[in-house]
């Protein structure tokens, strides 16, 4: 990827993160699709081990991609997902085992 695409990829990365925070699958897919277009889609497909048309179908907006597809495509673009705690934690109720 050339250096002049770096700012645009940075914006798309921020957009993907915002969509993930909102849990908006359609927005996440749309941003990933645009990020793929900044790269050589054929090379992304090769590195991800996925056929090029499958990438376009996965992030085309008509269906949600498989999670492994998301991880493989992001990885092929040099991106990764990171899990962090929310600022305001939700309480998770646990069930005690009955004896």
C-alpha positions in Angstrom: 0.0 0.0 0.0 1.4 3.4 -0.8 1.9 6.1 1.8 -0.7 8.4 0.3 -3.4 5.9 1.2 -2.4 5.7 4.8 -4.6 8.6 6.0 -7.7 7.2 4.2 -7.0 3.7 5.7 -6.6 5.4 9.2 -10.1 7.0 8.7 -11.6 3.7 7.7 -9.9 2.0 10.7 -11.5 4.6 13.0 -14.9 4.0 11.2 -14.6 0.2 11.7 -13.9 0.8 15.4 -16.9 3.1 15.8 -19.2 0.7 14.0 -17.9 -2.1 16.3 -18.6 0.0 19.3 -22.2 0.6 18.1 -22.4 -3.2 17.2 -23.6 -2.1 13.7 -22.7 -5.1 11.5 -23.7 -3.3 8.2 -21.5 -0.3 9.0 -18.6 -2.7 9.9 -18.9 -4.6 6.7 -19.2 -1.4 4.6 -16.0 0.1 6.1 -14.1 -3.2 5.6 -15.3 -3.3 2.0 -14.0 0.2 1.4 -10.7 -0.8 3.1 -10.3 -3.8 0.9 -10.7 -1.5 -2.1 -7.8 0.5 -0.9 -5.6 -2.6 -1.2 -5.2 -5.0 -4.0 -8.3 -7.2 -3.5 -6.7 -10.1 -5.3 -3.8 -10.0 -2.9 -6.0 -9.7 0.1 -8.0 -12.7 -1.1 -4.8 -14.7 -1.6 -3.4 -13.8 1.8 -6.8 -14.5 3.5 -7.2 -17.8 1.7 -10.6 -16.7 0.4 -11.7 -16.3 -3.2 -12.0 -12.7 -4.3 -15.7 -12.9 -5.2 -16.3 -14.3 -1.7 -14.8 -11.2 -0.2 -17.1 -9.0 -2.1 -20.1 -11.2 -1.2 -19.1 -11.3 2.5 -18.9 -7.5 2.8 -21.4 -6.5 0.2 -24.2 -5.8 2.6 -26.7 -8.5 1.7 -25.5 -11.0 4.3 -23.3 -10.9 7.4 -19.9 -12.5 6.9 -18.6 -15.4 8.9 -16.5 -14.2 11.9 -13.4 -16.1 10.6 -13.8 -14.3 7.3 -13.7 -11.0 9.1 -10.6 -11.9 11.0 -8.8 -13.3 8.0 -9.5 -10.3 5.8 -8.6 -7.8 8.5 -5.4 -9.8 9.1 -4.5 -9.8 5.4 -4.8 -6.0 5.5 -2.5 -5.7 8.5 -5.4 -5.0 10.9 -6.5 -6.8 14.0 -9.4 -6.8 16.5 -8.7 -6.0 20.1 -11.1 -6.6 23.0 -11.2 -4.1 25.8 -13.5 -3.5 28.8 -16.2 -1.0 28.4 -15.9 2.1 30.5 -19.2 1.5 32.2 -19.3 -2.2 33.0 -22.4 -4.2 32.7 -23.1 -6.5 35.6 -23.1 -10.1 34.4 -25.2 -12.4 36.5 -23.9 -15.8 37.2 -25.9 -18.8 38.2 -24.8 -20.7 41.3 -24.7 -24.4 40.9 -27.4 -26.1 43.0 -26.2 -28.8 45.3 
